Amino acid sequence: MDYKFTTKCIYGDNTNNTCENTGAISFPIYQTATFAHPGLGSSTGYDYSRLQNPTREQLENVVCSLENGFDALAFSSGMAAITALMELFHPGDHVISGNDLYGGSIRLFNHINRKNQITFDFIDTSKDDIEKHITPSTKAIFIETPTNPMMNVTDIRKVASIARKHGLLFIVDNTFLSPYFQNPLDLGADVVVHSGTKFMGGHNDTLAGFIVVNSKELSEKLRFIFKTVGSGLAPFDSWLILRGIKTLAIRLERQQQNAFAIVQWLLTNEKVKNVYYPGLPDHPGYEISKLQSSGFGSMLTFEVESADLARHILGSVKLIRFAESLGGVETLITYPITQTHADVSDEDREKNGITETILRISVGIEDISDLINDLAQAF
Ligand SMILES: *Cc1c(COP(=O)(O)O)cnc(C)c1O
């Protein structure tokens, strides 16, 4: 059946659960490490939960359907997914990467992958000429759009055409918009990665990660890595993310609506110097966003007049919590310079404008007047 997105959040593409016949509406948690074989040389399709588990498979089917992929793999965290993905590369390979990525991805590239002789160029993929950085060893382009935390928007179709022309694997970390607002595979990417911990789970209660691919070849390579390194998502955590995804569409509508209201409020606040939100018509990525995403999301970054005020706000919010992470129903405020981007060099942070006056908010689903009252008292 060709269901619409909101319906697919609940059922995926397939409303028949072939694993069980009790009529359970909620997909069961198959809390088992191993599976009995009917006889020698035969299998139920399940051997061992590192390789296959029905609850994880149901989640993978739903995510695959939401991203219009060929296959989706569910990992124990976003970083586990990106780590497995990087196993596609060999010593000597070169990767062109966005320079304003999630700090954990930059740490992985610089401290784990580099040690294995994979090299990186970190560039502003929203502005720089990507082709100038391609060498005979280049194998892939890895981007986030919008970026974390500065909200730079990269034209996915344009990068896809460069990647195709040069035979490079094009990877998009789609965590910030989720498949509800953006489907990079439809725009020409080969691989989508997600921190499922964020919008997909949506309740700040479970870590998870996904890789979604557009081809059988990539699926087979990654399934081999997946079963070998053993970082698949546990059955119970798979069930929690399945449950979270059921409300993805309605959560994001409300979160985006709240984000717009907070942006408007910040714009009228004289202690706020800048607001970075791709849904603002004067944001440099506004026009591209409208062409490649169906919404602008619920992440916003802003600059206040002094570092003292930034620290004061972090210490004064009551309803809004000062915490890392994003995408959940709870509104969180973070200080990128000491949190998500603590491991990024001072020089790179400076280049990207991540200073002591920059704060980031992940807007939740609370009543908007409570959120604005909390911000007002914190200012
Ligand atoms: C959080 C995050 C990750 C890492 O995911 P974990 O689930 O925390 O391991 C990767 N990319 C982006 C954009 C993120 O926000």
The ligand as a Gaussian input file, in Angstrom:
#p B3LYP/6-31G(d) Opt

LIG

0 1
 C       23.231000      13.506000      18.386000
 C       23.734000      13.530000      16.994000
 C       24.541000      12.501000      16.506000
 C       25.007000      11.364000      17.397000
 O       23.954000      10.559000      17.792000
 P       23.915000       9.760000      19.217000
 O       22.591000       9.075000      19.130000
 O       24.002000      10.780000      20.289000
 O       25.062000       8.818000      19.208000
 C       24.938000      12.563000      15.182000
 N       24.569000      13.579000      14.381000
 C       23.790000      14.579000      14.819000
 C       23.413000      15.680000      13.887000
 C       23.346000      14.587000      16.140000
 O       22.587000      15.604000      16.567000

